[in-house]
């Protein structure tokens, strides 16, 4: 029964992510993660007209403009609309959760459950951040990362000299290769978590003490593979392949580890994501 419930919940979460894309928006003086209230409205199957629904919710539950939401005016793109202006409300994740909780139907419960899971993850993040061992591990992971970054800079010039025209993608492709090998859910999972929690300054803030140690070693493995390949005059694509093969071997030795939350919450479109380093 537990497996069936978990599968059902993951499906519901995936549906929410597909229909309610999360984006980065400026609300007040801060740039926060939020959603378009119209997407929430559509998902909740509200029968009332959108403008009346959102205005009524704002008034009744005292949501504050510039803190909980921002209202923007844009030209309608719908065929036959006559080109009139429409108002779009971009709301914080917190306000989106409240709108789901107060909508008394199954869709509202799905949104509530989803954002409750997000809040649990955030609490665990703050708890981890106060741990002294974690802080030490986080600090010790910086040098290998910097050395890897310096090597990638050299590799970009090396690859361009061999005719590469995609040098701008190397940093992200190498990071993707590394995280896909080491963590369950891989790079896409971490990207979503980075989006869902703007409090995170970097992807490494999602890792626990053991995972920070693992990523530090992985950074050193990648850095050495690229340096060895360039020193021996290998073709740039073969150097990337060498680093990937070593990451796969390393991953098999240590085994993949899991990043919270345990639900498989993945974004539907990479274009919806704003990455952090």
C-alpha positions in Angstrom: 0.0 0.0 0.0 2.9 2.4 0.8 4.3 2.0 -2.6 1.0 2.8 -4.3 0.5 5.9 -2.1 4.0 7.1 -2.9 3.6 6.6 -6.6 0.2 8.4 -6.6 1.6 11.4 -4.6 4.6 11.7 -7.0 2.2 11.7 -9.9 0.2 14.4 -8.3 3.3 16.5 -7.7 4.4 16.0 -11.3 1.0 17.2 -12.4 1.3 20.4 -10.3 4.7 21.1 -11.6 3.5 20.7 -15.2 0.5 23.0 -14.8 1.9 25.5 -12.4 5.5 26.4 -13.5 7.6 28.2 -10.8 9.5 31.2 -12.0 11.7 33.9 -10.5 9.8 37.2 -10.1 10.4 40.6 -8.4 7.8 41.1 -5.7 8.5 44.3 -3.8 12.2 44.9 -3.5 13.1 41.2 -3.6 13.4 38.6 -6.3 11.6 35.6 -5.1 10.3 32.3 -6.5 6.6 32.4 -7.3 3.8 31.4 -9.7 1.2 33.0 -11.9 -2.0 33.2 -9.9 -3.9 32.4 -13.1 -2.2 29.0 -13.3 -3.2 28.2 -9.7 -6.8 29.3 -10.6 -6.9 27.0 -13.6 -5.5 24.1 -11.6 -8.0 24.5 -8.8 -10.9 24.3 -11.3 -12.4 27.5 -9.8 -15.8 28.3 -11.4 -15.8 32.0 -10.5 -14.3 34.5 -12.9 -10.6 34.9 -12.4 -10.5 38.6 -11.7 -13.3 38.4 -9.0 -11.7 35.3 -7.5 -8.2 36.7 -7.0 -9.5 40.1 -5.8 -11.8 38.4 -3.4 -9.1 36.2 -2.0 -6.7 39.1 -1.6 -9.3 41.1 0.3 -10.7 38.3 2.5 -7.3 36.9 3.5 -5.4 40.2 3.6 -2.6 39.4 1.1 -0.3 42.4 0.7 0.8 43.8 -2.6 4.5 44.0 -2.9 4.9 41.3 -0.2 2.7 38.4 -1.2 2.1 39.3 -4.8 2.6 41.8 -7.6 0.0 42.9 -10.2 1.2 43.5 -13.8 -0.7 44.7 -16.8 -0.1 43.3 -20.2 -1.8 43.0 -23.6 -4.0 40.0 -24.1 -2.6 37.5 -26.7 -5.8 35.5 -27.0 -7.4 35.4 -30.4 -10.4 37.6 -30.7 -9.7 39.5 -27.4 -9.5 42.8 -29.2 -6.1 43.7 -27.8 -7.3 44.9 -24.4 -5.1 44.9 -21.3 -5.3 42.1 -18.8 -4.0 41.9 -15.3 -1.7 39.1 -14.2 -1.0 38.4 -10.5 2.4 36.9 -9.7 2.3 35.4 -6.2 4.8 34.0 -3.8 4.9 30.2 -3.1 3.6 30.9 0.3 0.5 32.7 -1.0 0.0 29.9 -3.6 0.0 27.4 -0.8 -2.6 29.4 1.1 -4.8 29.7 -1.9 -4.7 25.9 -2.3 -5.5 25.3 1.4 -8.6 27.5 1.4 -10.0 26.1 -1.8 -12.1 23.3 -0.5 -11.6 20.6 -3.2 -9.1 17.8 -4.0 -7.0 20.0 -6.2 -6.5 22.4 -3.3 -5.3 19.5 -1.1 -2.7 18.5 -3.8 -1.2 22.0 -3.8 -1.2 22.1 0.0 0.6 18.8 0.3 3.1 19.8 -2.2 4.1 23.0 -0.5 4.1 21.4 2.9 6.7 19.0 1.6 8.7 22.0 0.4 8.5 23.6 3.8 9.7 20.4 5.5 12.8 20.4 3.2 13.5 24.0 4.0 13.4 23.3 7.8 15.8 20.5 7.3 18.1 22.8 5.3 18.2 25.4 8.1 18.9 22.6 10.7 21.8 21.3 8.7 23.3 24.8 8.2 23.7 25.2 12.0 25.8 22.1 12.3 29.5 22.8 12.9 30.7 19.7 11.1 28.6 20.6 8.0 30.2 24.1 8.0 33.7 22.7 8.1 32.9 20.2 5.3 31.3 23.0 3.3 34.4 25.2 3.7 36.8 22.3 2.8 34.9 21.7 -0.4 35.6 25.2 -1.8 39.3 24.6 -2.8 38.7 21.5 -5.0 35.8 23.4 -6.7 38.0 26.4 -7.4 40.8 24.2 -8.8 38.3 22.4 -11.0 36.9 25.7 -12.2 40.4 27.0 -13.1 41.1 23.8 -15.0 37.8 24.2 -17.0 38.8 27.7 -18.0 42.1 26.3 -19.4 40.1 23.5 -21.1 37.8 26.0 -22.8 40.7 27.6 -24.5 42.2 24.2 -25.3 38.9 23.1 -26.9 38.3 26.3 -28.8 41.8 25.9 -30.3 40.8 22.5 -31.5 37.7 23.9 -33.2 35.0 23.7 -30.5 32.1 26.2 -30.9 30.2 25.3 -27.7 32.6 26.5 -25.0 29.9 28.4 -23.1 28.2 25.1 -22.3 31.2 23.3 -20.7 30.7 24.5 -17.1 27.1 23.4 -17.1 27.7 20.1 -18.9 30.5 19.1 -16.6 28.5 19.9 -13.5 25.5 18.0 -15.0 27.7 15.0 -15.7 29.1 15.1 -12.1 25.8 15.5 -10.3 24.0 12.9 -12.5 26.7 10.3 -11.6 26.6 11.0 -7.8 23.1 11.8 -6.7 19.7 10.2 -7.1 17.5 12.3 -9.4 20.7 13.9 -10.6 21.2 17.5 -11.8 17.6 18.2 -12.7 16.5 17.3 -9.2 19.0 19.7 -7.7 18.0 22.4 -10.2 14.4 22.2 -9.1 15.4 22.4 -5.4 17.5 25.4 -6.1 14.5 27.1 -7.7 12.0 26.1 -5.0 14.1 27.5 -2.2 15.6 31.0 -3.0 17.3 30.9 0.4 19.9 28.6 -1.0 22.9 30.4 -2.3 24.5 27.5 -4.1 23.7 23.9 -5.0 26.1 22.7 -2.4 23.9 24.1 0.3 21.6 21.1 -0.5 24.2 18.5 0.4 24.9 16.9 3.7 28.3 16.5 5.3 29.0 13.1 3.6 27.9 14.4 0.2 30.1 17.5 0.5 33.1 15.1 1.1 32.0 13.1 -2.0 31.6 16.1 -4.2 35.0 17.5 -3.1 36.7 14.2 -4.2 34.7 14.2 -7.4 35.9 17.7 -8.2 39.5 16.5 -7.8 38.9 13.5 -10.0 37.5 15.7 -12.8 40.2 18.2 -12.4 42.9 15.6 -12.7 41.2 13.9 -15.7 41.1 17.2 -17.7 44.7 18.1 -16.8 45.9 14.6 -17.8 44.0 14.8 -21.1 45.3 18.2 -22.0 48.9 17.3 -21.0 48.8 14.3 -23.3 47.3 16.2 -26.2 44.0 14.4 -26.3 41.1 15.6 -28.4 38.8 17.7 -26.3 35.7 15.5 -26.7 37.8 12.5 -25.6 39.0 14.4 -22.5 35.3 15.0 -21.5 34.7 11.3 -22.1 37.7 10.3 -19.9 36.4 12.5 -17.0 32.9 11.0 -17.4 34.2 7.4 -17.3 36.1 8.1 -14.1 33.0 9.7 -12.6 31.0 6.6 -13.4 33.6 4.4 -11.8 33.7 6.6 -8.7 29.9 6.5 -8.5 29.9 2.7 -8.7 32.4 2.5 -5.9 30.6 4.8 -3.4 27.0 4.4 -4.7 24.6 7.2 -5.4 23.1 9.2 -2.5 19.7 10.9 -2.1 19.0 14.6 -1.9 15.9 15.7 0.0 13.1 15.9 -0.5 12.5 12.2 -1.2 9.6 12.9 -3.5 10.7 12.9 -7.2 9.7 16.6 -7.8 11.2 17.5 -11.1 10.5 20.6 -13.3 8.7 19.9 -16.6 10.8 22.4 -18.6 14.5 23.5 -18.2 13.4 26.9 -19.4 11.6 27.4 -16.1 14.8 27.2 -14.1 17.2 29.8 -12.9 20.4 28.1 -12.0 22.7 28.9 -9.0 26.4 28.1 -9.1 
